Amino acid sequence: MSAVAESARSGRRARGARTARRPRVFASGVLWIVLFGVLLSGVVAVNVAVLRLNLALDQSGRERSELRADIAGLRSQLSSASATARIARLARTELGLELADQDGIVYVDLAR
């Protein structure tokens, strides 16, 4: 064999070997599309989780404001109840007044 024929054969093999190699995995567009799809799925999952937490937080805030309103109402009732008892106690101790019988209602003429 001649050197020229041998170099032509080796040149064909070199070119053939290059074309027979697999394409690079990272250079292929399919892998990048899959990678970005997975990343976007993760972002969507995180956003959904944050929205669920916000809904739960909103519900807790509503319950908290309702409880505060209930507490304010109960404090008002307690205040008015304790004021009535305090006034009745002061009337008995300082003024000597007693609760009237409901059966024996007496009207007082204040015009005199």
WOZI-V204941 format. One record per residue. N is the residue number from 1. OMEGA is omega in radians with two decimals (* if undefined). Layout:
N&OMEGA / N&OMEGA
This chain:
1&-3.13 / 2&-3.11 / 3&-3.13 / 4&3.13 / 5&3.13 / 6&3.14 / 7&3.10 / 8&3.10 / 9&-3.13 / 10&3.08 / 11&3.10 / 12&3.13 / 13&-3.13 / 14&3.12 / 15&3.13 / 16&3.13 / 17&3.12 / 18&-3.10 / 19&-3.12 / 20&-3.14 / 21&3.10 / 22&3.06 / 23&3.14 / 24&-3.08 / 25&-3.09 / 26&-3.14 / 27&-3.10 / 28&-3.10 / 29&-3.10 / 30&-3.13 / 31&3.13 / 32&3.12 / 33&3.12 / 34&3.14 / 35&3.12 / 36&3.08 / 37&3.12 / 38&3.13 / 39&3.11 / 40&3.07 / 41&3.10 / 42&3.12 / 43&3.13 / 44&3.13 / 45&3.12 / 46&3.12 / 47&3.10 / 48&3.12 / 49&3.13 / 50&3.10 / 51&3.11 / 52&3.10 / 53&3.11 / 54&3.09 / 55&3.12 / 56&3.13 / 57&3.11 / 58&3.10 / 59&3.11 / 60&3.11 / 61&3.09 / 62&3.12 / 63&-3.14 / 64&3.14 / 65&3.07 / 66&3.12 / 67&3.10 / 68&3.10 / 69&3.09 / 70&3.13 / 71&3.13 / 72&3.10 / 73&3.12 / 74&3.09 / 75&3.11 / 76&3.10 / 77&3.12 / 78&-3.14 / 79&-3.13 / 80&3.12 / 81&-3.14 / 82&3.10 / 83&3.12 / 84&3.13 / 85&-3.13 / 86&3.14 / 87&3.12 / 88&3.12 / 89&3.11 / 90&3.12 / 91&3.13 / 92&-3.02 / 93&-3.04 / 94&-3.07 / 95&3.13 / 96&-3.13 / 97&3.09 / 98&3.08 / 99&-3.11 / 100&3.01 / 101&3.12 / 102&-3.12 / 103&-3.07 / 104&-3.12 / 105&-3.14 / 106&3.09 / 107&-3.13 / 108&3.10 / 109&-3.08 / 110&-3.11 / 111&-3.11 / 112&*
